[in-house]
Amino acid sequence: MTTPLDPRTALPVVAMVGGGQLSRMTHQAAIALGQSLRVLATDPAESAALVAADVQLGDHRDLADLRRLAEGTTVVTFDHEHVPTEHLQALLDAGHRVAPGPAALVHAQDKLVLRRALAAAGEPQPAWAEARTVHDVTAFADEVGWPVVLKTPRGGYDGKGVVVAHGPDEVADLLEQHGALLVEERVEMVRELAAQVARSPFGQVAVWPVVETVQRAGVCNEVLAPAPGLDEELATAAQELAVRIADRLGVVGMLAVELFQTPDGVLVNELAMRPHNSGHWTIEGSRTSQFEQHLRAVLDYPLGSTAMTAPVAVMANVLGGDTAAADWTGPGLDERVHHLMAHWPDVKLHWYGKGQRRGRKLGHVTALGEDLAVVRGRAVAAARYLADGVVDPAFAFPDDHAADEHAADEHAADEH
């Protein structure tokens, strides 16, 4: 089958299922490469649909909509994993390229499938079992101890579909709702890490430094790159683990391997086969962002350098609060953006164009530098200011030198 090209540009057309912020940022990377990105969105007000020129409205669960999206494109890829596997197989049978393919993607869609594959490969993961009855859960808990972690096999993200159960009384309702659950031991966790790798159909791979992800209420708040204080041997082991998983599953595109660091090493938590929140820092912090690399990989272009552009990069998410979008307390959004740029001129803002909802990822900021405490303070303070209008005076300036100058000026003014 001849690879379709855009007649206007003579370059490939990438179709991305999903119109969220990951699609939006992939679209931005595509522009620099001269690529055309076609987006399947459910609503014209979705994040990517607001900025992309080639938007098709449809449902990722509808095969007809997926066929229409794929027609005339070089490859179909994703900003989420929720497309039915049988629909993706139908696209393959019709001669369309899908990256990653359904045989790989199912491991990011179904946690039980993932756990079985990791067990077969002998890769490190928490103790686990499939539970269909309360007895299944209690028998597992008798081995590993309460509490245990219950997960819905499909559909959970950002802490959704995850419950810590302290006894059998908390199990029955979940089983009635979902039929089957993944039950895991509650590991002795030092912190959460993420290892990202890109893989092309040719088999070329590229890895970024392992990062620390700071989670609150199941949602990623910050990403610290590289993971501070991580032993070099353990970091290399985590990267090699990600590459092995990508190769074994035949991943094409981006793979994020979410990890638990324990006193004894790392354990695989979950996979994402797409650009991932843990890699947003790469837009400014790496020679090649995860979004550009994903495009390179799915198009089988040579992969780009993953070298960091600064010793430290910190990404902080801007999360929706209690106020409605039309009822910001304090300064309005436009005024906050203005003041953010004035207070932190080195901090880069990415706003997703989404309506506010409590806990929703509305945007992110990234700061670069040499000192983790200073860089992290700037990023977190800037994100907090954009979310709720509060300025932390300790981090109102781009570096300590500027803050010292300001303090000296205030002191001189007071004396005068």
Steps between C-alpha positions, in 0.01 A plus 500: 500500500644838397562735793255794470652848498338838545471641145558851636827422679618172345549380859325231707173559684477372858155433645465524877203355684400740777478877522654566841813687600732219390360530150527878519869487593566233235340734246741774609796267445362395161499859376877530537548175307272613218261217584124502478325372812140388463312488831195296597318702767166447666430873529621812310586655838755230586857613558649386167189583299542865597836527320529228233388566143399142415245393761245224460221471754416147600508225760811287556267206573335526157676299228350712222647815657839330534493389136418853391787635711751251358409552134787671317734508800842343544449370852241506777616564857347605833486753779311246715474120513121457503443387139347150473768249402275333242453833321875548473535149360234589242709801394806277465300249294393785273865589431542796736805542722429524873773595748512351749307203368220332694719209614723750682238754604289245687772489768433867575123448477466200730699476823443126532640440151803709599556311825490163320748620237742635759476174696573296186804720432624486858494877538471663846149588613292497819347173615155480339200280428180510301198521730143408411372432851553642846668172589758559222591832660511369856710200396749737334498731803572201725826459306616862471307670781239774512459761366500399133457710187199430277506619140244485223673318211388756241422869486676639806736800484612785728410297808157398370417132535749449786390424856705407806296237686566440870267203537254274318202728572640749246518249215152370415358821350798542267477142381128542436572807287791361300478120510877455519771699673876509508612470861856598589715514808551844645872535443747675728552794268783752518358712216356474149719513192440492126722376218412606146619338181416558135518210255471502122374218275863450398579427865699813580448615859570821688470550876480808721635534854283327760280756677325523835125559485338665800141383537225648715156337522603274212577793268848601384589841641871527422767326296867535600757427230724320554367320809701660783742274685423196287786254496655486153486120492131498591425773245668295227309190611171691473586622149599150391175364645301751291691402185442128565128557543479709183686236299311203645157656440591646162418858599522762225502858627533622856490270801488628858575240766366617837710354781494458876842544657529274803792435737589201279477660154218588259166335422283563194174672586331584167576577135391780268560460124483863396650830614461521877477759777838383633661623177357851462829641634671380179348785294753742648722261693610259225652538153204300370163519671290190558243641254747543214654163584160331488447636149847393392441151639158433348626627163817289530723805477838490678451593865633821650743571782356476851782697665380749761532873425570583868616303804152514659149529360181515703146482366204601719140440399238772533195327647145630515377609841165558661410817311320492167685624192284814487545572871874516567579637844752780488652596162337359185675243283640748246636718781657194663672403175632856473635501855640148470712610205616807693583316823659195338629598152701178470203272578323362193121479504287249309126567527264237360187707432277278716211595725577492870396206716635400839817295456501537120833558329460848353861557402857464618811706557864400461811653656864419425820563692776351711369493858204267550356684800504834321368363170227300671399795712455720193298241311269416791450866593417594140251213467337589831469864401330411172262266684401718796667841470728455802861620464764336718743788564790259540472409132369817340823552304679285244811439710655568837714783361192691382331443835810624682509812282133565573558457874794742486289757313222469760751542782651808337155648448411440865819674617436793268 
